[in-house]
Amino acid sequence: MIQSPYLLFLGDAPDMLAAKVAQGIQDWRPEMAVGQYRMEGCGADLGIQDMSIADAVAAGAQTLVIGVANRGGIISQAWKSVLIEALEAGMDIASGLHNLLRDEPDLVAAADATGQTLHDVRVPPITYPIANGKKRTGKRCLAVGTDCSVGKMYTALALDWEMKNQGKKSSFRATGQSGILITGDGVPLDAVIADFMAGSIEYLTPDNDPDHWDIIEGQGSLFHASYSGVTLALIHGGQPDALILCHEPTREHMRGLPGYQQPSLEELRDMSLALARVVNPGCEVVGISINTQHLSDADASAYLNEVEKQMGLPAVDPFRHGATRLAEALS
């Protein structure tokens, strides 16, 4: 078990998008964070108290959570002195990066010397089966996106919250480091061996009551040259009955790929449905989630209205305005 409360480590993250793990924890589990730690040159700010390691320990922090999601998932050498200081001060460290804490000899030595624990969230906890494609009882909804980091996890969390608030049977199914750190359970999908990715999602979303919805956290994008594989595994392993399209309208290009443009919502709809219907012919797109964080209230409302008319489906920002209409679309 990862002990809370947390000190959220932002390191030298250049912007808020690079600190999305910490942002997710702060937005969905604010009671679990005592403060943030930012290094010189950090361009991210959660708007909570900046703390030194000593201040965080005095405030009761049990674990330093690396809240940065950099390209490649690398533990920066520039972070090491802070991480070791945290261990020596009595904190554990939790990380969801591909670069594992347990593979860093200096961190392992410091943890051994202090008796603290290194938590690598992005390590599959079990051996998953190969997908069999068999139809399971219960219902499943998957968030798919025009790009990475457009709000698929926030959409799923908001929808699950609203479903429960309405008294409906629902479970949020985490498939990435942020979701696992927020909820304490899930599959670190992009760390699962390729042959077993779809099987891990079948395992995550087993048979359930006929009126129960698994709300599956999306990953990557079918249109992203780097990360399309995880999306396809989610689609085929999840066998979704419903898809929600997720989009962030202010991007100039695909994240990390300046030579690639985001697809249209129509292109996302058509490709996602074609692939989903391979395993579930009854799958339908039921709604659109728009990440309007960079738009004013007026511009957000105008854009949502335009998308709704364009697509003929409810279009909402579920974090800004709530997920009521998306939950209604699953009824």
PyMOL commands that set and color helices and strands:
alter all, ss='L'
color gray80, all
select helices_A, chain A and resi 17-28+30-32+53-58+77-88+101-103+105-114+152-165+177-183+189-191+194-204+228-238+265-276+297-311+318-321+324-329
alter helices_A, ss='H'
color red, helices_A
select strands_A, chain A and resi 6-11+33-38+63-66+92-95+118-120+139-145+170-173+213-216+242-247+284-290+315-316
alter strands_A, ss='S'
color yellow, strands_A
deselect
rebuild
show_as cartoon
